[in-house]
């Protein structure tokens, strides 16, 4: 009797759940979503390079080759952050050129 009550209650919950509506998005909404994902990925990769540069710099022990590699990773991280900041600006420029 208890099993029937649990199954009945569960089926009532499933039946009472509102249906999900999958709305079609417009092209500008899709582009904005992609832009946000790309910015997030760029910031994540830049942060990874920043952490690697810090670890390499602290563990270099005075080795000039490893110090130069750490500085190179630091520059790459800064370039990644710059791209993430400039991505919305570049998209606005492209929208202005294309008239979208």
Biotite code that builds the C-alpha atoms (Angstrom):
import biotite.structure as struc

atoms = struc.array([
    struc.Atom([0.000, 0.000, 0.000], chain_id="A", res_id=1, res_name="UNK", atom_name="CA", element="C"),
    struc.Atom([2.865, 2.402, 0.736], chain_id="A", res_id=2, res_name="UNK", atom_name="CA", element="C"),
    struc.Atom([4.525, 1.775, -2.612], chain_id="A", res_id=3, res_name="UNK", atom_name="CA", element="C"),
    struc.Atom([1.302, 2.595, -4.446], chain_id="A", res_id=4, res_name="UNK", atom_name="CA", element="C"),
    struc.Atom([0.989, 5.876, -2.536], chain_id="A", res_id=5, res_name="UNK", atom_name="CA", element="C"),
    struc.Atom([4.562, 6.902, -3.435], chain_id="A", res_id=6, res_name="UNK", atom_name="CA", element="C"),
    struc.Atom([4.055, 6.017, -7.109], chain_id="A", res_id=7, res_name="UNK", atom_name="CA", element="C"),
    struc.Atom([0.727, 7.822, -7.171], chain_id="A", res_id=8, res_name="UNK", atom_name="CA", element="C"),
    struc.Atom([2.194, 10.906, -5.502], chain_id="A", res_id=9, res_name="UNK", atom_name="CA", element="C"),
    struc.Atom([5.167, 10.921, -7.914], chain_id="A", res_id=10, res_name="UNK", atom_name="CA", element="C"),
    struc.Atom([2.927, 10.629, -10.947], chain_id="A", res_id=11, res_name="UNK", atom_name="CA", element="C"),
    struc.Atom([0.805, 13.509, -9.636], chain_id="A", res_id=12, res_name="UNK", atom_name="CA", element="C"),
    struc.Atom([3.939, 15.674, -9.323], chain_id="A", res_id=13, res_name="UNK", atom_name="CA", element="C"),
    struc.Atom([5.031, 14.812, -12.847], chain_id="A", res_id=14, res_name="UNK", atom_name="CA", element="C"),
    struc.Atom([1.574, 15.512, -14.241], chain_id="A", res_id=15, res_name="UNK", atom_name="CA", element="C"),
    struc.Atom([1.354, 18.840, -12.391], chain_id="A", res_id=16, res_name="UNK", atom_name="CA", element="C"),
    struc.Atom([4.702, 20.153, -13.705], chain_id="A", res_id=17, res_name="UNK", atom_name="CA", element="C"),
    struc.Atom([4.233, 22.912, -16.274], chain_id="A", res_id=18, res_name="UNK", atom_name="CA", element="C"),
    struc.Atom([5.491, 22.077, -19.747], chain_id="A", res_id=19, res_name="UNK", atom_name="CA", element="C"),
    struc.Atom([8.754, 23.679, -20.803], chain_id="A", res_id=20, res_name="UNK", atom_name="CA", element="C"),
    struc.Atom([8.489, 26.083, -23.683], chain_id="A", res_id=21, res_name="UNK", atom_name="CA", element="C"),
    struc.Atom([11.359, 26.180, -26.142], chain_id="A", res_id=22, res_name="UNK", atom_name="CA", element="C"),
    struc.Atom([11.177, 29.606, -27.692], chain_id="A", res_id=23, res_name="UNK", atom_name="CA", element="C"),
    struc.Atom([12.994, 30.370, -30.912], chain_id="A", res_id=24, res_name="UNK", atom_name="CA", element="C"),
    struc.Atom([15.476, 33.169, -30.378], chain_id="A", res_id=25, res_name="UNK", atom_name="CA", element="C"),
    struc.Atom([16.234, 35.897, -32.844], chain_id="A", res_id=26, res_name="UNK", atom_name="CA", element="C"),
    struc.Atom([19.618, 36.211, -34.522], chain_id="A", res_id=27, res_name="UNK", atom_name="CA", element="C"),
    struc.Atom([20.757, 39.146, -32.306], chain_id="A", res_id=28, res_name="UNK", atom_name="CA", element="C"),
    struc.Atom([19.894, 37.133, -29.181], chain_id="A", res_id=29, res_name="UNK", atom_name="CA", element="C"),
    struc.Atom([21.902, 34.168, -30.472], chain_id="A", res_id=30, res_name="UNK", atom_name="CA", element="C"),
    struc.Atom([24.863, 36.420, -31.321], chain_id="A", res_id=31, res_name="UNK", atom_name="CA", element="C"),
    struc.Atom([24.727, 38.000, -27.855], chain_id="A", res_id=32, res_name="UNK", atom_name="CA", element="C"),
    struc.Atom([24.676, 34.561, -26.257], chain_id="A", res_id=33, res_name="UNK", atom_name="CA", element="C"),
    struc.Atom([27.657, 33.444, -28.328], chain_id="A", res_id=34, res_name="UNK", atom_name="CA", element="C"),
    struc.Atom([29.506, 36.624, -27.451], chain_id="A", res_id=35, res_name="UNK", atom_name="CA", element="C"),
    struc.Atom([28.989, 35.992, -23.753], chain_id="A", res_id=36, res_name="UNK", atom_name="CA", element="C"),
    struc.Atom([30.231, 32.401, -24.076], chain_id="A", res_id=37, res_name="UNK", atom_name="CA", element="C"),
    struc.Atom([33.305, 33.466, -26.054], chain_id="A", res_id=38, res_name="UNK", atom_name="CA", element="C"),
    struc.Atom([34.145, 36.179, -23.523], chain_id="A", res_id=39, res_name="UNK", atom_name="CA", element="C"),
    struc.Atom([33.812, 33.655, -20.708], chain_id="A", res_id=40, res_name="UNK", atom_name="CA", element="C"),
    struc.Atom([36.108, 31.199, -22.461], chain_id="A", res_id=41, res_name="UNK", atom_name="CA", element="C"),
    struc.Atom([38.687, 33.923, -23.184], chain_id="A", res_id=42, res_name="UNK", atom_name="CA", element="C"),
    struc.Atom([38.693, 35.067, -19.572], chain_id="A", res_id=43, res_name="UNK", atom_name="CA", element="C"),
    struc.Atom([39.033, 31.474, -18.365], chain_id="A", res_id=44, res_name="UNK", atom_name="CA", element="C"),
    struc.Atom([41.991, 30.754, -20.643], chain_id="A", res_id=45, res_name="UNK", atom_name="CA", element="C"),
    struc.Atom([43.636, 34.067, -19.739], chain_id="A", res_id=46, res_name="UNK", atom_name="CA", element="C"),
    struc.Atom([43.233, 33.281, -16.048], chain_id="A", res_id=47, res_name="UNK", atom_name="CA", element="C"),
    struc.Atom([44.789, 29.859, -16.597], chain_id="A", res_id=48, res_name="UNK", atom_name="CA", element="C"),
    struc.Atom([47.781, 31.467, -18.333], chain_id="A", res_id=49, res_name="UNK", atom_name="CA", element="C"),
    struc.Atom([48.078, 33.999, -15.501], chain_id="A", res_id=50, res_name="UNK", atom_name="CA", element="C"),
    struc.Atom([48.173, 31.220, -12.903], chain_id="A", res_id=51, res_name="UNK", atom_name="CA", element="C"),
    struc.Atom([50.720, 29.246, -14.937], chain_id="A", res_id=52, res_name="UNK", atom_name="CA", element="C"),
    struc.Atom([52.873, 32.339, -15.336], chain_id="A", res_id=53, res_name="UNK", atom_name="CA", element="C"),
    struc.Atom([52.801, 32.957, -11.595], chain_id="A", res_id=54, res_name="UNK", atom_name="CA", element="C"),
    struc.Atom([53.701, 29.357, -10.825], chain_id="A", res_id=55, res_name="UNK", atom_name="CA", element="C"),
    struc.Atom([56.532, 29.369, -13.364], chain_id="A", res_id=56, res_name="UNK", atom_name="CA", element="C"),
    struc.Atom([57.843, 32.680, -12.093], chain_id="A", res_id=57, res_name="UNK", atom_name="CA", element="C"),
    struc.Atom([57.899, 31.575, -8.472], chain_id="A", res_id=58, res_name="UNK", atom_name="CA", element="C"),
    struc.Atom([59.436, 28.185, -9.268], chain_id="A", res_id=59, res_name="UNK", atom_name="CA", element="C"),
    struc.Atom([62.023, 29.466, -11.763], chain_id="A", res_id=60, res_name="UNK", atom_name="CA", element="C"),
    struc.Atom([64.748, 29.679, -9.149], chain_id="A", res_id=61, res_name="UNK", atom_name="CA", element="C"),
    struc.Atom([66.695, 32.278, -11.111], chain_id="A", res_id=62, res_name="UNK", atom_name="CA", element="C"),
    struc.Atom([66.781, 30.250, -14.357], chain_id="A", res_id=63, res_name="UNK", atom_name="CA", element="C"),
    struc.Atom([66.667, 32.852, -17.182], chain_id="A", res_id=64, res_name="UNK", atom_name="CA", element="C"),
    struc.Atom([64.887, 30.499, -19.601], chain_id="A", res_id=65, res_name="UNK", atom_name="CA", element="C"),
    struc.Atom([62.077, 29.723, -17.191], chain_id="A", res_id=66, res_name="UNK", atom_name="CA", element="C"),
    struc.Atom([61.752, 33.386, -16.218], chain_id="A", res_id=67, res_name="UNK", atom_name="CA", element="C"),
    struc.Atom([61.392, 34.335, -19.884], chain_id="A", res_id=68, res_name="UNK", atom_name="CA", element="C"),
    struc.Atom([58.749, 31.611, -20.360], chain_id="A", res_id=69, res_name="UNK", atom_name="CA", element="C"),
    struc.Atom([56.840, 32.943, -17.335], chain_id="A", res_id=70, res_name="UNK", atom_name="CA", element="C"),
    struc.Atom([56.967, 36.472, -18.750], chain_id="A", res_id=71, res_name="UNK", atom_name="CA", element="C"),
    struc.Atom([55.735, 35.167, -22.099], chain_id="A", res_id=72, res_name="UNK", atom_name="CA", element="C"),
    struc.Atom([52.797, 33.432, -20.405], chain_id="A", res_id=73, res_name="UNK", atom_name="CA", element="C"),
    struc.Atom([52.032, 36.632, -18.511], chain_id="A", res_id=74, res_name="UNK", atom_name="CA", element="C"),
    struc.Atom([51.960, 38.583, -21.792], chain_id="A", res_id=75, res_name="UNK", atom_name="CA", element="C"),
    struc.Atom([49.671, 35.950, -23.307], chain_id="A", res_id=76, res_name="UNK", atom_name="CA", element="C"),
    struc.Atom([47.327, 36.303, -20.348], chain_id="A", res_id=77, res_name="UNK", atom_name="CA", element="C"),
    struc.Atom([47.212, 40.069, -20.772], chain_id="A", res_id=78, res_name="UNK", atom_name="CA", element="C"),
    struc.Atom([46.475, 39.672, -24.486], chain_id="A", res_id=79, res_name="UNK", atom_name="CA", element="C"),
    struc.Atom([43.661, 37.246, -23.605], chain_id="A", res_id=80, res_name="UNK", atom_name="CA", element="C"),
    struc.Atom([42.153, 39.725, -21.145], chain_id="A", res_id=81, res_name="UNK", atom_name="CA", element="C"),
    struc.Atom([42.438, 42.497, -23.749], chain_id="A", res_id=82, res_name="UNK", atom_name="CA", element="C"),
    struc.Atom([40.625, 40.355, -26.316], chain_id="A", res_id=83, res_name="UNK", atom_name="CA", element="C"),
    struc.Atom([37.877, 39.568, -23.828], chain_id="A", res_id=84, res_name="UNK", atom_name="CA", element="C"),
    struc.Atom([37.414, 43.273, -23.100], chain_id="A", res_id=85, res_name="UNK", atom_name="CA", element="C"),
    struc.Atom([37.552, 44.273, -26.769], chain_id="A", res_id=86, res_name="UNK", atom_name="CA", element="C"),
    struc.Atom([35.172, 41.553, -28.048], chain_id="A", res_id=87, res_name="UNK", atom_name="CA", element="C"),
    struc.Atom([31.958, 43.554, -27.411], chain_id="A", res_id=88, res_name="UNK", atom_name="CA", element="C"),
    struc.Atom([33.521, 46.659, -28.951], chain_id="A", res_id=89, res_name="UNK", atom_name="CA", element="C"),
    struc.Atom([34.558, 44.735, -32.066], chain_id="A", res_id=90, res_name="UNK", atom_name="CA", element="C"),
    struc.Atom([31.060, 43.264, -32.406], chain_id="A", res_id=91, res_name="UNK", atom_name="CA", element="C"),
    struc.Atom([29.529, 46.743, -32.172], chain_id="A", res_id=92, res_name="UNK", atom_name="CA", element="C"),
    struc.Atom([31.880, 47.969, -34.911], chain_id="A", res_id=93, res_name="UNK", atom_name="CA", element="C"),
    struc.Atom([30.918, 44.993, -37.108], chain_id="A", res_id=94, res_name="UNK", atom_name="CA", element="C"),
    struc.Atom([27.226, 45.608, -36.455], chain_id="A", res_id=95, res_name="UNK", atom_name="CA", element="C"),
    struc.Atom([27.696, 49.244, -37.488], chain_id="A", res_id=96, res_name="UNK", atom_name="CA", element="C"),
    struc.Atom([29.512, 48.237, -40.676], chain_id="A", res_id=97, res_name="UNK", atom_name="CA", element="C"),
    struc.Atom([26.982, 45.555, -41.593], chain_id="A", res_id=98, res_name="UNK", atom_name="CA", element="C"),
    struc.Atom([24.018, 47.691, -40.606], chain_id="A", res_id=99, res_name="UNK", atom_name="CA", element="C"),
    struc.Atom([22.569, 45.054, -38.319], chain_id="A", res_id=100, res_name="UNK", atom_name="CA", element="C"),
])
